[in-house]
Amino acid sequence: MDKRNLWMLTMMLFLWSSVVLVGCSKNDSSGQDRIHQIANQVWDFSKSHPDGFTIDIRTMTEPTEGIAVNYAETQNSHSREQLPKVVNHALLHDGYIGGWLNTDNGLYYFDSSKLFPETSLKEAIEFGKENGQYSAFILSTFSEIPISGKVAEIIERDTLVIGTTGDYRPLSFRESDGSYWGFGIEMAQAMANYLGVETRFVPTSWPTLSADVLAEPQKFDFAIGGITITDARRETMLMSEGYLANGKTILCRSAEADRFHSLADIDKPEVRVMVNPGGLNEKFANANLTHATIIVHQQNEEIPSLIAAGEADVMITEITEAPYYVQTDSRLAAPLLNEPFTHGEIGVLMQKGQDDLLQMVNNTIKQMKSDGTLRQLHEKYGLIYAY
């Protein structure tokens, strides 16, 4: 190649590279303009949401469901000057930014966030650990789950340990082979599924229920299965939102169903009332049936058959338990099923100090109410749906 051709080739390469550089410069400028434009929008949005927010910067809308966890790369980014870095990271990753006002120093803090489905709490917690975060944020309930709290402990061991009496058909029953079934058992399984862990059931009893919940070291993470929400329990323990309507009623023999129309008909010396010890059924009987003959029988699950056999006249039970025995034993009736003596709800019982676990349980109950699975569970067990 002669010098003239070499010179022409060199000039062509120079001009081509100049065009490329100018193009990159224009694209970089355009990208930076976009980043600053988004940063201004996020900054303006943050002014009206000082309590905290998560926003999709691609649409400038707030997602209403999901679990937001922040990235470590944008940790401690605050004020308008540091927003472009957060916006750029979000554009390169998931497109979400979380923000809140630190009232201690008056600074707005921003983070690039990753959004998980609310059914993927286990993955969200694990991501939070990897990124050195304090908590995961549940958008639907505007609540936090600590990365190192009780829920994280359960996820770490990969097992939710549940206390249950196993003597309360159709809510919690333990078969002779050690397997459990019932409405409450399926509720517990749904909560384990929410966490992405296995279940392990631990026996408890009505007389020892409170002591077992409060035991140190803990015997189980929470108790479930026919546990009525009461103010007395809430004074010393945590109780979830209700997931099943409850109320005191009776079981009696079908042949004597017309004999009992009210508490007054039951509260007579000749009426033998059988209850299990240590629970609210015994307390109710002692408080309201001062003339009847009270018989305490240790095994709750044996009482219906004893009533049917004539060993006693009436069993104090719940509207959650009575329908099962009426359906499975024609000798039994529940004449006051639609007129319960009390009205309440059944929930999950646990130690105080486990607020993140309580939140998880309530989130599961809320989700089951909204997606229809709680209603389906009621229908499966023939129970009254009150939500």
C-alpha positions in Angstrom: 0.0 0.0 0.0 1.4 3.4 -1.0 1.6 6.4 1.4 -1.4 8.1 -0.2 -3.7 5.1 0.3 -2.4 4.6 3.8 -3.1 8.3 4.6 -6.7 8.0 3.2 -7.3 4.8 5.2 -6.1 6.5 8.4 -8.3 9.5 7.8 -11.4 7.3 7.2 -10.7 5.4 10.5 -10.3 8.7 12.3 -13.6 10.1 11.0 -15.5 6.8 11.8 -14.1 6.7 15.3 -15.1 10.4 15.8 -18.7 9.7 14.7 -18.8 6.7 17.2 -17.5 8.8 20.0 -19.9 11.7 19.3 -22.7 9.1 19.1 -21.7 7.6 22.5 -21.4 11.1 24.0 -24.9 11.9 22.8 -26.3 8.6 24.1 -24.6 9.1 27.5 -26.0 12.6 27.7 -29.5 11.3 26.8 -29.2 8.6 29.5 -28.0 11.0 32.1 -30.9 13.3 31.3 -33.3 10.5 31.7 -31.8 9.5 35.1 -32.0 13.1 36.4 -35.6 13.4 35.1 -36.6 10.3 37.0 -34.6 11.4 40.1 -36.6 14.7 40.1 -39.9 12.7 39.9 -38.9 10.4 42.8 -37.7 13.4 44.8 -41.0 15.2 44.3 -42.9 12.0 45.1 -40.9 11.5 48.4 -42.0 14.9 49.7 -45.6 13.8 49.9 -44.7 10.3 51.3 -42.4 10.9 54.3 -43.6 7.7 56.1 -42.1 5.6 53.4 -42.9 4.3 49.9 -41.9 1.8 47.2 -42.3 3.1 43.6 -41.9 1.5 40.2 -39.8 4.2 38.4 -40.7 2.7 35.0 -44.3 3.8 35.5 -44.1 6.0 38.6 -46.7 4.0 40.3 -46.8 2.3 43.8 -47.1 -1.5 43.8 -49.7 -2.6 46.4 -48.5 -6.1 46.9 -45.1 -7.8 47.2 -42.1 -7.9 49.5 -39.6 -5.2 49.0 -36.0 -5.7 50.0 -33.2 -3.2 49.4 -29.9 -3.8 47.6 -26.6 -3.3 49.5 -25.1 -1.2 46.7 -27.4 1.7 47.4 -27.4 1.5 51.2 -27.3 4.9 53.0 -28.1 6.9 49.9 -29.8 10.1 51.0 -31.1 13.4 49.7 -31.5 14.6 46.1 -27.8 14.6 45.4 -27.4 10.8 45.8 -30.7 9.9 44.0 -29.1 9.5 40.5 -27.0 6.7 41.7 -30.0 4.9 43.1 -32.1 5.5 40.0 -29.3 4.2 37.8 -29.0 1.0 39.9 -32.7 0.5 39.8 -32.8 0.9 36.0 -30.1 -1.7 35.6 -31.8 -4.1 38.0 -35.5 -4.4 39.1 -36.9 -0.9 38.5 -38.0 -0.2 42.1 -36.9 2.4 44.6 -37.9 2.6 48.3 -37.7 5.8 50.3 -38.4 7.2 53.7 -37.8 10.3 55.8 -35.4 9.9 58.7 -36.9 12.2 61.3 -33.8 12.1 63.4 -31.7 13.9 60.9 -34.3 15.3 58.5 -32.8 13.4 55.5 -34.7 11.4 52.9 -33.1 8.0 52.4 -33.4 6.0 49.1 -32.6 2.5 48.0 -32.8 0.4 44.9 -35.2 -2.4 45.8 -36.0 -5.9 44.7 -39.7 -7.0 44.8 -40.7 -10.5 45.7 -44.2 -12.1 45.5 -45.8 -12.2 49.0 -45.7 -16.0 48.8 -41.9 -15.9 48.6 -41.0 -14.6 52.0 -38.2 -17.2 52.4 -36.5 -16.0 49.3 -36.9 -12.4 50.4 -35.4 -13.0 53.8 -32.4 -14.9 52.2 -31.9 -12.0 49.8 -32.1 -9.5 52.7 -29.4 -11.5 54.6 -27.1 -11.5 51.5 -27.5 -7.7 51.2 -27.1 -6.9 54.9 -30.6 -5.5 55.4 -32.5 -5.1 58.6 -35.9 -6.0 57.3 -38.1 -7.0 54.4 -41.2 -4.7 53.8 -44.6 -6.2 53.2 -46.4 -3.8 50.9 -50.0 -5.1 51.3 -49.9 -4.6 55.0 -47.3 -1.8 55.2 -45.3 -3.8 57.7 -41.8 -5.0 58.3 -40.4 -8.5 58.9 -37.0 -8.4 60.6 -34.3 -10.2 58.7 -32.9 -11.6 62.0 -36.2 -12.1 63.9 -38.4 -15.1 64.8 -39.5 -15.7 61.2 -35.9 -15.7 60.0 -35.1 -18.3 62.7 -37.9 -20.5 61.5 -36.7 -20.2 57.9 -33.1 -20.9 59.0 -34.2 -24.2 60.6 -36.6 -24.9 57.6 -39.3 -26.0 59.9 -42.4 -24.4 61.5 -43.0 -26.1 64.9 -46.7 -26.1 65.9 -48.3 -26.9 69.2 -51.8 -28.5 69.0 -54.0 -30.6 71.2 -55.0 -33.2 68.6 -58.3 -33.9 70.4 -60.6 -31.5 68.7 -62.4 -32.8 65.6 -62.6 -31.3 63.0 -60.0 -28.6 63.9 -57.1 -30.7 65.2 -57.0 -34.4 65.6 -54.1 -36.8 66.0 -54.6 -40.3 64.7 -53.1 -43.4 66.4 -50.3 -43.5 63.8 -49.3 -40.0 64.9 -50.6 -38.1 61.8 -52.7 -35.0 62.3 -55.6 -33.7 60.3 -58.2 -30.9 60.6 -59.1 -27.3 59.8 -56.4 -25.9 62.1 -53.8 -28.3 60.8 -54.5 -27.0 57.2 -54.2 -23.4 58.4 -50.9 -24.2 60.0 -49.7 -25.8 56.7 -50.8 -22.7 54.8 -48.6 -20.6 57.1 -45.7 -22.9 56.6 -46.2 -22.7 52.9 -46.1 -18.9 53.2 -42.7 -19.3 54.8 -41.5 -22.0 52.4 -40.7 -24.4 55.2 -41.8 -27.8 56.5 -44.2 -28.4 59.5 -43.7 -30.4 62.7 -46.5 -30.8 65.2 -45.9 -31.0 68.9 -48.6 -32.3 71.4 -50.0 -29.9 74.0 -53.2 -30.1 76.1 -55.9 -27.7 77.2 -54.8 -27.6 80.9 -51.2 -27.0 79.9 -51.7 -24.8 76.8 -50.7 -21.5 78.3 -47.8 -22.9 80.2 -46.6 -24.7 77.0 -46.8 -21.5 75.0 -44.9 -19.5 77.6 -42.2 -22.3 78.3 -38.5 -21.5 78.0 -36.9 -22.8 76.0 -39.9 -22.7 73.6 -41.7 -26.0 72.9 -43.1 -24.7 69.6 -43.4 -21.5 67.6 -47.2 -21.1 68.0 -50.3 -23.1 69.0 -53.3 -23.7 66.8 -56.5 -25.6 66.7 -59.7 -24.5 68.4 -58.1 -21.7 70.5 -60.6 -18.9 71.3 -59.4 -15.4 71.2 -59.8 -13.8 74.7 -58.7 -10.7 76.5 -57.2 -12.9 79.2 -55.0 -14.7 76.8 -53.9 -11.4 75.1 -52.8 -10.0 78.5 -49.9 -12.5 78.6 -49.6 -13.8 75.0 -50.1 -12.8 71.4 -53.1 -13.8 69.5 -53.7 -13.5 65.8 -56.7 -12.2 63.9 -59.6 -14.6 63.9 -60.0 -17.1 61.1 -63.0 -19.0 62.3 -66.2 -17.9 64.0 -66.8 -19.6 67.4 -69.4 -19.9 70.2 -70.5 -22.2 72.9 -73.2 -24.7 72.2 -74.2 -28.2 73.3 -74.2 -31.8 72.0 -76.9 -34.1 73.3 -78.6 -37.3 72.3 -80.9 -37.0 69.2 -83.8 -38.5 71.2 -83.5 -35.7 73.8 -83.0 -32.7 71.4 -86.4 -31.3 72.3 -85.5 -31.3 76.0 -83.0 -28.4 75.7 -84.0 -25.0 74.4 -81.9 -22.7 76.6 -79.2 -22.6 79.4 -82.1 -22.8 81.9 -83.1 -26.2 80.5 -79.6 -27.4 81.0 -78.9 -25.9 84.4 -80.8 -28.4 86.5 -79.5 -31.0 89.1 -80.7 -33.9 87.0 -78.8 -32.8 83.9 -75.3 -34.3 83.7 -73.0 -32.0 81.8 -69.6 -33.3 80.6 -66.6 -31.1 79.8 -62.9 -31.5 79.2 -60.6 -30.1 81.9 -58.6 -26.9 81.7 -60.2 -25.1 78.8 -62.9 -22.6 78.2 -65.6 -25.2 78.1 -65.0 -26.1 81.7 -64.8 -22.4 82.7 -68.1 -21.7 80.9 -69.9 -24.6 82.6 -68.7 -23.7 86.0 -69.7 -20.0 85.5 -73.1 -20.6 83.9 -74.3 -24.0 85.1 -74.3 -23.7 88.9 -77.2 -26.3 89.4 -76.3 -28.9 86.8 -74.1 -31.9 87.6 -70.7 -31.2 86.1 -68.6 -34.2 85.1 -65.0 -33.6 84.0 -63.6 -36.1 81.5 -59.9 -36.0 80.7 -60.2 -36.9 77.0 -62.1 -34.3 75.0 -62.4 -36.5 71.9 -64.2 -39.3 73.9 -67.0 -37.1 75.3 -69.3 -37.2 72.2 -69.4 -41.0 72.2 -70.0 -41.0 76.0 -73.0 -38.6 75.5 -74.4 -40.9 72.7 -74.0 -43.9 75.1 -75.9 -42.2 77.9 -72.9 -41.6 80.3 -73.9 -38.0 80.4 -76.7 -35.8 79.0 -75.0 -32.7 77.5 -71.5 -31.8 76.3 -70.5 -28.2 76.4 -68.7 -27.6 73.1 -68.3 -25.1 70.2 -70.2 -24.4 67.0 -66.9 -25.4 65.3 -66.9 -28.9 66.8 -70.6 -29.9 67.2 -71.5 -30.1 63.4 -68.8 -32.8 62.8 -70.2 -35.1 65.5 -73.8 -34.6 64.3 -72.8 -35.5 60.8 -70.8 -38.6 61.8 -73.0 -40.0 64.6 -76.8 -40.1 64.1 -77.3 -40.6 67.8 -76.2 -37.0 68.5 -77.8 -33.6 68.0 -76.9 -30.0 68.4 -80.3 -28.3 68.9 -78.9 -24.9 69.8 -76.2 -24.7 67.0 -77.7 -21.6 65.4 -78.2 -19.9 68.8 -74.8 -20.1 70.5 -74.5 -18.9 74.1 -71.4 -16.9 73.2 -69.8 -15.3 70.2 -66.1 -15.2 69.4 -63.4 -16.2 67.1 -60.6 -18.8 66.9 -57.0 -17.7 66.3 -53.3 -18.6 66.7 -51.6 -18.3 70.1 -47.9 -17.5 70.7 -45.4 -15.9 73.0 -45.1 -12.1 73.2 -42.0 -10.7 71.5 -42.7 -12.6 68.3 -44.4 -9.6 66.5 -42.9 -10.6 63.1 -44.3 -14.1 63.4 -47.7 -12.6 64.4 -47.5 -10.4 61.3 -46.7 -13.3 59.1 -49.7 -15.3 60.5 -52.0 -12.4 60.1 -50.7 -11.8 56.5 -51.6 -15.5 55.7 -55.0 -15.2 57.2 -55.7 -12.0 55.2 -54.5 -13.6 52.0 -56.7 -16.7 52.6 -59.7 -14.4 53.1 -59.1 -12.4 50.0 -58.3 -15.3 47.6 -61.2 -17.5 48.7 -59.1 -20.4 50.2 -60.4 -19.7 53.7 -64.0 -20.0 52.5 -63.2 -23.2 50.7 -61.6 -24.6 53.9 -64.8 -23.8 55.8 -66.9 -25.5 53.2 -64.6 -28.6 53.3 -65.2 -29.1 57.0 -68.8 -27.9 57.1 -68.1 -24.8 59.2 -69.8 -21.5 59.3 -68.0 -18.8 57.2 -68.4 -15.4 58.8 -65.9 -13.3 56.8 
